[in-house]
């Protein structure tokens, strides 16, 4: 369930990252070979909000996706102030993926200025990013006005870390990564966690693990990125309904590597992202896409076949 109210301005925008992942350059990953031989149908199937049962005609091309991303960036660049912030947008979640989108869209100067603003406005001494000064390492009341970021607490942190790596922002990347590593990485399962930090009530999550593993690839923690990849391979292999008529995918698991297949109705958090029901529309399909992307990148780094095979299994 999602609380009523406007969505964060950029928090879930993926136009530029999608344009990069579907590739305007040749991909070494060859993840599309099991899909349609027509590029337009491949894109329609990968990014439709409905389960793909039959070929459709309302497809788009890579050039159209890039043009859409450019229009999005034009809109936000027109709002950008000299300090790097955006007029009318003062919540941390509003800037979540935008620095990376600006980098990928060929606008590094605007991305660098935006990170200047994010660091000066949201970075705290402990390495976390919050709207207001936080009383501890976990401060959902101060994190963001948008409740999704209370659950995916370290999510925006890592988008800014990876953008910072791309722009050589050594002024904050080390501190920010140390915070995430200390509180949001579960060494017992080699997984990323969410809902609450390691010393509280947390859940291991395949999607969150992919985000953390990709962050670790950026900061040079290749061995731990590989351990996280191994955990994702293990948990995808345990999926009981991925290839059955139920078409259900479970993102969360406990410290004994048992998938969490149901939750109490009063369980807090974004549970729509915990269980993806492939027989229904309006699911959190992005929670499948990130493990695919991370495992594909990890395969290109290591050459390990199981990473590519698991990415293709999810697709």
C-alpha positions in Angstrom: 0.0 0.0 0.0 1.2 3.5 -0.7 0.3 6.6 1.3 -1.8 9.1 -0.6 0.1 12.2 -1.8 2.3 13.4 -4.6 5.3 11.3 -5.6 8.8 12.7 -5.0 9.8 14.8 -8.0 12.7 12.6 -9.1 12.9 9.9 -6.6 11.7 7.0 -8.8 12.6 8.6 -12.1 14.7 6.1 -14.2 14.6 7.6 -17.6 18.3 8.2 -18.0 19.5 5.0 -16.2 17.0 3.0 -18.4 18.4 4.6 -21.5 21.8 3.6 -20.5 20.9 0.0 -19.5 19.0 -0.7 -22.7 22.1 0.6 -24.3 22.9 3.1 -26.9 26.2 1.3 -27.2 26.9 -2.4 -27.8 26.4 -4.4 -24.6 28.8 -7.2 -23.7 26.1 -8.9 -21.7 23.9 -10.2 -24.4 21.0 -10.3 -22.0 18.5 -9.8 -24.8 19.2 -13.0 -26.8 16.3 -14.8 -25.2 13.9 -12.0 -26.0 12.4 -10.9 -29.3 14.8 -10.3 -32.2 13.1 -6.9 -32.7 14.7 -4.2 -30.6 11.4 -2.3 -30.2 9.6 -5.4 -28.8 12.5 -6.2 -26.5 12.2 -2.7 -24.9 8.4 -2.9 -24.7 8.6 -6.3 -22.9 11.4 -5.2 -20.5 9.8 -2.0 -19.4 6.0 -2.5 -19.7 4.0 -2.0 -16.5 1.9 -5.0 -17.4 2.9 -8.7 -17.5 4.2 -9.4 -21.0 2.1 -12.2 -22.4 2.0 -11.4 -26.1 3.9 -9.0 -28.4 2.6 -5.5 -28.4 2.8 -2.6 -30.8 3.2 0.3 -28.3 7.0 -0.1 -28.3 9.7 2.5 -28.1 13.2 2.8 -29.5 16.5 3.5 -27.7 16.5 6.9 -29.4 13.1 7.7 -28.1 14.1 6.8 -24.6 17.2 9.0 -24.8 15.1 11.9 -26.1 12.6 11.4 -23.2 15.5 11.4 -20.7 16.9 14.6 -22.3 13.6 16.3 -22.0 13.4 15.3 -18.3 16.9 16.7 -17.7 16.1 19.9 -19.5 13.1 20.4 -17.2 15.2 20.0 -14.0 18.2 21.9 -15.3 15.8 24.9 -15.9 15.0 24.8 -12.2 18.6 24.6 -11.0 19.9 27.4 -8.9 23.5 28.6 -8.8 24.0 26.6 -5.5 23.0 23.4 -7.4 19.6 23.0 -5.7 16.3 23.1 -7.5 13.7 25.8 -7.0 10.8 24.5 -4.9 12.4 21.2 -4.1 14.0 20.9 -0.7 13.5 17.3 0.3 16.4 14.8 0.1 14.3 12.4 -1.9 13.7 15.0 -4.6 17.4 14.6 -5.6 17.7 10.8 -5.2 18.7 9.6 -8.7 19.1 13.0 -10.4 22.9 13.5 -10.0 23.5 10.1 -11.7 20.9 10.9 -14.4 22.8 14.2 -15.1 26.1 12.4 -15.4 24.6 9.8 -17.7 22.9 12.5 -19.7 26.2 14.3 -20.4 25.8 17.1 -17.9 28.5 16.6 -15.3 28.8 20.2 -14.3 25.2 20.3 -13.3 25.6 17.0 -11.5 28.6 18.3 -9.6 26.8 21.4 -8.6 23.8 19.4 -7.4 26.1 17.2 -5.2 27.5 20.4 -3.8 24.0 21.3 -2.7 23.2 17.8 -1.4 26.3 17.6 0.7 25.9 21.1 2.2 22.2 20.6 2.8 21.7 17.0 3.8 25.0 15.4 4.8 25.4 14.8 8.6 28.6 14.2 10.6 27.9 10.4 10.8 27.8 10.1 7.0 24.0 9.8 6.7 21.9 12.2 4.6 18.7 13.6 6.2 16.4 16.6 5.8 17.2 17.7 9.4 19.9 17.0 11.9 19.4 13.4 13.2 19.5 12.2 16.8 21.0 8.8 15.8 22.2 6.6 12.9 18.5 5.8 12.2 16.2 8.8 12.0 13.2 8.2 9.8 11.4 11.3 11.1 14.2 13.4 9.8 15.1 11.4 6.7 12.5 12.6 4.2 8.9 13.7 3.9 8.3 10.6 1.7 7.7 7.5 3.8 9.2 5.1 1.2 12.6 6.4 2.2 12.0 5.4 5.8 11.9 1.8 4.6 14.5 2.0 1.9 16.5 4.2 4.3 20.0 4.0 2.7 18.7 4.0 -0.8 19.3 7.6 -1.8 22.6 7.6 0.1 24.0 5.0 -2.3 22.8 6.8 -5.5 24.8 9.8 -4.3 27.8 7.7 -3.5 27.9 6.2 -7.0 27.4 9.7 -8.5 30.2 11.0 -6.3 32.6 8.2 -7.4 31.9 9.1 -11.1 32.7 12.8 -10.3 35.7 12.1 -8.0 33.9 13.6 -5.0 36.3 12.4 -2.3 35.1 15.1 0.0 32.1 12.9 1.0 32.1 9.5 -0.7 34.3 7.8 1.9 32.3 9.1 4.9 29.0 8.3 3.2 30.0 4.7 2.3 31.3 4.0 5.8 27.9 4.9 7.2 26.1 2.6 4.8 28.6 -0.2 5.3 28.4 0.0 9.1 24.6 0.0 9.4 23.1 -1.4 6.2 25.3 -4.4 5.2 24.6 -7.8 6.9 27.9 -9.6 7.0 26.1 -12.8 8.2 24.2 -13.1 5.0 26.3 -10.9 2.7 23.2 -8.9 1.9 21.8 -5.4 1.9 19.2 -4.8 4.5 16.2 -2.4 4.9 13.4 -1.3 7.1 15.7 -0.7 10.1 19.5 -0.9 10.5 21.6 -3.9 11.6 21.1 -3.3 15.3 17.3 -3.1 15.0 14.5 -4.9 13.2 15.8 -5.4 9.7 15.0 -7.6 6.6 17.5 -8.9 4.1 16.4 -8.0 0.6 17.5 -9.1 -2.9 16.7 -5.7 -4.4 18.5 -3.8 -1.7 21.4 -6.3 -2.0 21.7 -5.4 -5.7 21.9 -1.7 -4.8 24.6 -2.3 -2.2 26.5 -4.7 -4.4 26.5 -2.1 -7.2 27.7 0.5 -4.8 30.5 -1.8 -3.7 31.6 -2.3 -7.3 31.9 1.5 -7.6 34.0 2.0 -4.4 36.4 -0.9 -5.2 35.0 -3.5 -2.8 35.0 -6.1 -5.5 35.2 -9.2 -3.2 32.3 -8.2 -1.1 30.3 -7.2 -4.2 30.9 -10.8 -5.3 29.8 -12.2 -2.0 26.6 -10.2 -2.3 26.2 -11.5 -5.9 26.5 -15.1 -4.6 23.7 -14.4 -2.1 21.5 -13.1 -4.8 22.2 -16.2 -6.9 21.3 -18.4 -3.9 18.1 -16.6 -3.2 16.9 -16.5 -6.8 17.5 -20.2 -7.0 15.3 -20.7 -4.0 12.3 -18.9 -5.6 9.4 -21.5 -5.6 7.0 -19.8 -8.0 9.1 -17.9 -10.6 8.4 -20.5 -13.3 5.0 -21.7 -12.1 1.5 -20.3 -13.0 1.7 -18.3 -9.7 4.5 -16.2 -11.2 5.4 -14.8 -7.8 8.9 -13.4 -6.8 10.0 -12.9 -3.2 12.5 -10.2 -2.4 12.9 -10.6 1.4 14.6 -13.3 3.4 15.8 -14.0 7.0 19.3 -14.7 8.3 18.8 -18.4 7.7 18.2 -17.7 4.0 14.5 -18.5 4.2 12.4 -16.5 1.8 9.7 -14.4 3.5 6.5 -15.3 1.5 3.9 -13.5 3.5 3.6 -10.6 6.0 1.1 -9.5 8.6 -1.3 -6.8 7.3 0.0 -4.4 9.9 3.7 -5.1 9.1 5.3 -1.7 8.4 7.1 -0.9 5.2 6.7 -1.1 1.4 5.5 -4.6 1.2 4.4 -4.2 -2.4 8.1 -4.3 -3.2 8.6 -7.4 -1.0 6.4 -9.7 -3.1 6.0 -9.2 -6.8 2.9 -11.0 -8.2 3.5 -11.5 -11.9 -0.2 -12.2 -12.6 -1.2 -8.7 -11.6 -0.5 -5.2 -13.1 1.1 -2.3 -11.2 3.8 -4.3 -9.5 7.2 -3.1 -8.4 8.9 -4.4 -11.5 11.9 -2.2 -10.8 12.7 -4.5 -7.9 13.4 -7.2 -10.5 15.4 -4.9 -12.8 18.1 -3.9 -10.3 19.3 -7.5 -9.5 19.4 -8.1 -13.3 21.5 -5.0 -13.9 23.9 -5.6 -10.9 24.5 -9.3 -11.8 25.1 -8.3 -15.4 27.7 -5.8 -14.3 29.2 -8.3 -11.9 29.5 -10.9 -14.7 31.4 -8.3 -16.8 33.7 -7.8 -13.8 34.3 -11.4 -12.9 33.3 -13.6 -15.9 31.4 -15.8 -13.5 28.7 -17.6 -15.5 26.2 -18.0 -12.6 25.7 -14.2 -12.4 24.7 -14.0 -16.0 22.6 -17.1 -15.8 20.7 -15.7 -12.8 20.1 -12.4 -14.5 18.7 -14.2 -17.5 16.5 -16.4 -15.2 15.0 -13.2 -13.6 14.3 -11.8 -17.1 
